[in-house]
Structures are given as C-alpha cells and as structure tokens.
C-alpha cells in the first residue's frame, strides 16, 4: 500500500462513522430538523456511508473495485428497508399526539434541563391486550396458509405439465403463465367482481345450465378472498416449481420404472422429494405477500373479513394513530421474517458442501 493511500483510508473510515451516525440520528429524529428534511438527510448520509464502507471493505480484503456493483443493491436495501424500519421502530415507541407529525418525541428536556425518556413499549402491550389485533394476525396467517395450500395444489400440476412438455409448447405455456403480469393488478382483482357477484358470469352460467335455482353468494366472503389471492399469486408458485421440475433427470424416473415402481410410487418417492426446494420457494413467495394483503380483502371480502393489512390501513389513515400502526407493522414484519429465516435454513442444509 502506498503512503498516499493511508490518509485516504483514514478519511474514508471517519466518513463512514460520521455519515452513519448522522443517518441514524436523522432517522430517529434526534436532530432539530423538520421530518421531511430529516428523512432526506438520512437517505443521503446513509447512502454515502454505505458507499464508503463498501470501498473500505473492498480495499481491506484486497478485492477489485468491480465488486462495488453490490453497493447498488446494498444502497437499495438501506434506503427502502433499513431506514424505513428504523423510522417505524422510532414511531412505535412514541405516543400519539394531535400534532404534525402525530407522534411524540422519544425524549425531551425537563424544566431543570434533565433528560426525560418518553419512549415506551406500551403500544406493543396494547397489541397483545386488544383481541382485535391478535385476531387480525391469526386471521391473516390462516388466510395466507390456506391460500398457499390451494396455490400449491393448483400450481404443481401446471408446473409439472409445463416442465414435461416439448420445447416449443413449453415456451408458449410459460408465456401464458407470465401474461397476467402485463395487466394491472387492480384491474385483475376488479375482474373477479364481475365473475363472483350475484348476477355475474359464474352464477349466470350455472343458472343457465340448471345446476342452481338461485344465485350463489360468493362476493364479500372468505371464499372470494381465497379465489383472489390464489389467482393473483399463482404465477409465483408455478415459476419456482417449474424451475425445479425442469431440471429433474429423466434417468431417475426411468430407473424407478425399471425397478417396478408405479407412476404414483415414482412421483411420491422421486419427483416429489426432488421438487421440495421449488415447493418451499413457491410457498414462501405466496405466503409472504398474502399475509399482508390489503387490496384483495378490501374489494372481494366482506366487512367481517379481518386481515392485518386492513387494520394497518385503518390505524394509519382513519384513526391517525401512527404509533400503534407502526407497532402493527413491526410485528407483522417479524411474523414475515420467521418463514424467510426458515427457508434460508432449509436451503443452507440442502446446499452441497
């Protein structure tokens, strides 16, 4: 290392510490700045701290500067996850006030200049004591689990058929799976209203065929919510399953058949175990967004459809209780992180050493 590089390294390290501390202080609202200015300062300071830290780590490990491309996703992660998470955590420890912003500071100076801590965990205790939030979490988990199971039951045969199809047909089928993404998510959910309502397509066809004598009640029910979630997130189940099944070695299936295994036994003992990584990945991709879904329950569900996404919206925009809403969001994030950690542990166990 050249002598001229040492001062630069010292400056970079100092910049990392100062900018990182400035970003945290601005995010926690410690600095005497307006909320908008503090947020912008936290974003800029945090981004620069990540950049300098990436350069310093690269030089420390003797890596090429080309590895700094990882700084882009790291910066994205910092700006759109870590900083908002810190801000939510700070608000969740405060109290609601009629002001702008509608939450109290975490500490303030007393009449004699002493520092008084106002931060508390009362909002989290409130979530545990109020059955509304507990039931909302449990209901959201139930809806997410049931929707994931139905998405797996529907998506697995589709993914298996696509993986076993010849190449030209396989490309067309994959295009059909991805095609719904070309249409607005909101429009696709609205389309199901036309299918499920009392005078909708499904009831008209069933009554015309003589299957039913009066319209079925499907709108504003849990059934409609399940239909909407499964339909919306089905591609997220099919694509990971297809990626796993298409790599399945046909020689294993032929060997099982040569040993006298029936197609059912071959599927249960060969295909299904080998496709487990795709099943886990697809299930997580459906379960995680389904647990916090708001639009589908709001449009297709009834007034008694209780999900944490709707509760979160009501607390933020109707009740204007930002501290409780932030606590709800933090707890929901923890609930979502648990299956992600489990997925990571499973993948680490299955990874070849």
Helices and strands as residue ranges (DSSP letters): H 3-28, H 35-60, G 65-69, H 70-77, I 78-82, H 83-92, E 107-109, E 115-117, H 122-129, H 131-163, H 167-179, G 180-182, H 185-196, H 201-208, H 222-245, H 250-258, H 263-266, I 267-271, H 272-274, H 276-291, H 295-300, H 308-313, I 314-318, H 322-350
